[in-house]
Amino acid sequence: MSYRIRRIDPFWIAHPVVIAAAVVGMLLALGGYAKNNIALSIIGGVSMAGGVLAATKPAVSGVLGSLGFFGGLITFVILPNPQLADSPLFWKLVSTLFFALLYMVLMDALVLLVSALYNFFGNSVNLGGIHLDIEEDDEAVEEPAA
């Protein structure tokens, strides 16, 4: 059996307002960073995070948040940088949570962008897509009789 992946759909709420909130938030955060305006950067970052999290399905965010949490534990608690080795455990855990949140938002945004580009090139431009060849197992799985 051969299957073709025609569309990747990680979107939960694909309303234009949600996408606009993410894009405008990113632009505000970058503008705040360029002008060294912390308040504008925070407002833009929160807006972008809200838009990205609202646009992505919760299962995708959960998986990426878990990966970020484990990565943060390794980075800040298990194998910390020598400069952070003397920090209290509370601040290491706070750093881990912030790292997990940032990782989740950034990777969610990356998944949305990659999916949108794949869908564009695979469907609109007709450049093909990923093909999966699936074979049936020779050993038939017998279902118990009721």
N, C-alpha and C positions, 0 to 999 in steps of 0.2 A: 504494500500500500504506500502511496506517496501523497503527501499533503503539502500544501503551500500556505505559509503564513501570509495572509493578505493584509492584515491590519493589527497593530499592537495598540491596545486600549488600556492605559493605566489611569485614564482620566476618571475622576469621580464627579466633579462639578465642572463642566467645560463651558460655563457661561462666560460671555465676553467680559463681564464686569470683574469676574474673578481673575481672569488672565490679565486684564488691564491693571488690577490692583497689584499683581506681582510685578509687572513690567514697570509701572510708575514707581512702585516702592524701590525697585532696584535702581532706577534712575535717581530718585531722591537720595538713596544711600550713597551712591557714587558721587553725586553732587556735594553732599555733606562732607564726604571724605576729602574731596578735592579742595573745598573751602575751609577745611578743618573746623566744621560745625558739628559738634557731637550730637546735639539735639536733632538736627536734620537727618543725620546718619541713623540714629536710633529709630526715628519715626519711619524712615524709609525701610530699614531692616525689618521692623515689625510688620509693616504693610506687605513687604515682599514675602516674608515667612507665612503670613496669614493667607495670602493668595496662593502660594505654592502648596501649602498643606490642605487648603480647601479644594484645590484642583486635582490632587493625587488621591488615589484610592487608599483607604486606611491600611490595608494589608501591605502595600508597598512601603508606606511610611513606617509601619511597625517593623518590617524586616530591616529597613535601612537604619532605623533608630536603634535596633538591637545591635547591629554591626557597629554603629558609632559608639554605643555604650561599652561594648567589649573592647573596641579599639582605645577608648578613653581610659578604661581600667588598666590596660597594658601600658599605655603611654604615661599616665599620671600616678598610678598606684603600684603596679607590679614591677615595672622597669622604669622608674622615673628618671628624668634628666638630672644630672648631678646638682644643678642649681635648685631643683625642686625637692631634693631628697630630705631637706630639713623642714619642709612645710608641714603643718599639722594635717592629720588625716581628713579633717573636715574640709579644708580648702582643696585637697586632692580630689575629694568626692564631688565638690562643687565644680571643679574644673572638668571632671569626667562628665557631669550632666550637661554643662555648657557645650563641651565638645560633641556629645551625642546629639544635642539639639541642632547645632550648626551643621554637623555631618548629615543629619537626616534631611534638613531643608535643602542643602546644596545638592545632595545626591537625588532627592526628589525632583528638583529642578532639572538636573541632568537627564533623568529618566524621561521626563516630559518632553524635553527638547529632542532627545534621540528618537522617541516614539513619533513625534510630529514630523521629524525629518524622514524617518523610515516610511511613514504613511504617505508623505508627499512623494518621495521617489518611487515607492512601490506601487502606488495606485494612480496618482495624478500624472506622473511622467511615464508610467508603465515600464520601468526598468527591471521588472521582475521582483522577486522576493526570496526569502529563505524557503528552501524545500526540505521537507523531512521525509526520509524513507523509513517506514515502519514495517517490520516483518512480524508475522504471526508466529508465536511460539509453537514448536512441534508438539510439545506436551500440552494437551488440552486440559484445562482446569475443569474438573468435574464439580458441579454444584450438588450439595447434599439434597436428597429427595425430601420433600415436605411431608 
